[in-house]
Amino acid sequence: MIFSRKKGIIIGARKGQAFLATVLLIGGIVVAAGILLAALVFSYIDSGYGLRASYVAEAMASAGAEDALLQLARNGSFSNPSGYTVAMGVYTATVTVNQNIPSQGLITILSAATVLFRTREVTAVVAEDPSTNQVTLISWQETQ
């Protein structure tokens, strides 16, 4: 190190200041790259689980609607406007069955299931022949 009498500073200290600034700059870039990489990995993992959760929710909603169709095949006057649950493992679907909606002689089934904040719904409209108690599916609609 060299001490200059005129300026009263140590000339060798400037090299240390430049080195510190370089280390901080490179360290900041490495930390930013690490955060970006972690965010990408999290996004990739979350999208995979989200897609699986969406498929499971859709399957559960379909299972609930099919259960309501089975209930109607057994008992044509079956109605449950307040809703009942269909459980399969740890997942559940909430099913409502409304008679004479949207019109006389039609039955509307609404089944909804939520898995990991992914909600899927199935709406089915069926007609029942009162003389034979035969249930005929008119429409089946899956929504998000």
Residue, then its C-alpha position, 0 to 999 in steps of 0.5 A: m500500500i502506498f500512502s500519499r502525503k498530498k491526498g492523505i489516502i491509501i492508494g491500494a484501497r481503491k482496488g479493494q473498493a472496485f473488487l467489492a463492487t464487482v463481487l456485489l454485482i456478480g452476487g446480485i446477478v447470481v441471486a436474481a438468477g436463483i430466484l428466477l429459476a426457483a419461480l420457474v420450477f414452482s410454476y412448472i410444479d404448480s401447473g402439473y398439480g393444477l392440471r391434475a386437480s382440474y381433471v380430478a374435479e371434472a371426474m368428480a363432477s361427472a360422477g356426481a351427475e351420474d349418481a343423480l341419474l342412477q337415483l332418478a332411474r331408481n326413483g323417477s320423482f327423486s328431487n333434492p334442491s338443497g343438494y347432497t354430496v357424493a364422496m369418492g376417497v377424499y374428494t366430494a361433489t355436491v349434487t342438486v336435482n330439481q324437478n320441472i326445471p327448466s320446464q314441465g317434465l324436465i329434470t335439471i341436475l347440477s353437480a359441482a366439485t372443487v379440488l385445489f381451488r379448481t372447480r368444475e361443474v356438470t349440468a345435465v337435463v333429463a326427461e322422464d316418461p311418467s308412464t314408463n319411468q324411463v329417464t332420457l338424457i337431453s343435454w350434458q354440459e361441463t363448465q369451469 
